[in-house]
Structure formats: C-alpha cells, structure tokens
Amino acid sequence: MKYIETFQKLGAADVRTFDVSTRRAANTDSAVQYIRDATCVFFTGGEQLRITELLGGTRVDAALHDALGRGVVLGGTSAGASMMSSTMIVSGDSETNPRISVVDMAPGMEFLTGVVVDQHFAQRGRLGRLMSAVAQYPHHLGLGIDEDTALVVENGVFEVLGKGAVSVVDAGGMSYSNLDVVHTDESLALCQIKLHILPEGYGFHLLHRQPITNWNEWQRSKELNT
C-alpha cells in the first residue's frame, strides 16, 4: 500500500492497517487493541460521511478519543482531515460565492472542537463554501487547508507546515448577516468577518482566536515562561 511505503520512508518503524470497513469490525477487540498499541493513527481520504457512519459511537471511536487524551497523534488527509472537527463539511460547491445551498454539514468525529475544516482549499476555490459554513456556525472557526500543507494542533494552538497556507475564517465578530431572511440559493451578506492567511512559520491560538505571526519566537517565549 502506498501509505505504508510513504510512512516507512519517513522513518516509521512499524506501520499497520486494520479493517474497520463495517461497524461490526469497528467494535471488535482486535480493532480496539490496534488503537491502544498505536503512537499515531492516520486517516486517508475518501468520504468523510462514510468515516463517521462507520466509526461514530463504536468501540474504536471511544478508543480513539481515549488515545487522543493520552497524547497519541491523530492525523488525516482530505476526508480524513475534514472529519476531525465536531461539525464537518460533507459536500459543497467550489468556486462560488457564499450561499446556504453551497454546503452540506453534518456532525464530525469531534477530535478537534470549535472548528470546521475544509481541504484542497486554494486549489479548488473553496473560500465561498467555508464562509457559508461558518456563517451558519459562527461559534466555529473555519480552517481551510491547502494541498501539501498541514496544521499541527497541540493544547489549542496550531502550527502551519508545508508549501501552501491555512486560511482561518472567523465570524465571531460578524456584525450582520442576512442568513435569517435569505432564500437557500440566494447570496449571503456577511459583514466584518475576519480572514487570516497563514503560511509555514505562522500559527494560531484557537481559544483566543489570535494569529501567531512568528512561530519560532512564540515557542521561545513560551519556553522561557515555563
């Protein structure tokens, strides 16, 4: 498998896959043991709704949340990134202006709370659909991740790595929207929404909703204060 070869090239000593193609499989002792033995669990792409339908509420779901609490790294790409949040984008139109009809939402796996994650972001022109999602869930931050780019989250703060950028859409200070009066396929009016574009070397404090404009300097300051 391509992912096994890739992780081995990156230096992972023991890379395994296991069957969670049914809810029955996701409730087996063997699947749970795989999670308990892991130091990192990585989700590949595909369909995020399929991931939540197969794993939601299963013993593997519980084991993953327990592993996250123990410091095990959970990662994913494409659909495997989108499903990390408590509310996820299931599908939606690209290269369009914000409208309610351009995005479909559903509960995610809740590994990363308080955000909505979108992927292939700049490459597929998905700002409109992420803004549509955040307009409906303004208590969440919208995180748009470009291809060949990652965000690494620890203790409510993320660092950006890779060739592209992470776009953060913050509707917390939104002063006006026409969400309550507009028809489903009509354009949304959204006033005073913040947009941060963060390439490698930058970060973001999710709780305080503040960008970190020099990651290395912030890390040094953090170490001096601990």
Residue, then its C-alpha position, 0 to 999 in steps of 0.5 A: m500500500k502506498y501509505i505504508e511505503t510513504f510512512q516507512k520512508l519517513g522513518a516509521a518503524d512499524v506501520r499497520t492497517f486494520d479493517v474497520s470497513t463495517r461497524r461490526a469490525a469497528n467494535t471488535d477487540s482486535a480493532v480496539q487493541y490496534i488503537r491502544d498499541a498505536t503512537c499515531v493513527f492516520f486517516t486517508g481520504g475518501e468520504q468523510l460521511r462514510i468515516t463517521e457512519l462507520l466509526g461514530g459511537t463504536r468501540v474504536d471511536a471511544a478508543l480513539h478519543d481515549a488515545l487522543g487524551r493520552g497524547v497519541v497523534l491523530g492525523g488525516t488527509s482530505a476526508g480524513a482531515s475534514m472529519m476531525s472537527s465536531t461539525m464537518i463539511v460533507s459536500g459543497d460547491s467550489e468556486t462560488n460565492p457564499r450561499i446556504s445551498v453551497v454546503d452540506m454539514a453534518p456532525g464530525m468525529e469531534f477530535l478537534t472542537g470549535v472548528v470546521v475544516d475544509q481541504h484542497f482549499a486554494q486549489r479548488g476555490r473553496l473560500g465561498r463554501l467555508m464562509s457559508a459554513v461558518a456563517q451558519y456556525p459562527h461559534h466555529l472557526g473555519l480552517g481551510i487547508d491547502e494541498d501539501t500543507a498541514l496544521v499541527v494542533e497541540n493544547g489549542v494552538f496550531e502550527v502551519l507546515g508545508k508549501g501552501a497556507v491555512s486560511v482561518v475564517d472567523a465570524g465571531g465578530m460578524s456584525y450582520s448577516n442576512l442568513d435569517v431572511v435569505h432564500t437557500d440559493e440566494s447570496l449571503a451578506l456577511c459583514q466584518i468577518k475576519l480572514h487570516i492567511l497563514p503560511e509555514g512559520y505562522g500559527f494560531h491560538l484557537l481559544h483566543r482566536q489570535p494569529i501567531t505571526n512568528w512561530n519560532e519566537w512564540q515557542r521561545s517565549k513560551e519556553l522561557n515562561t515555563 
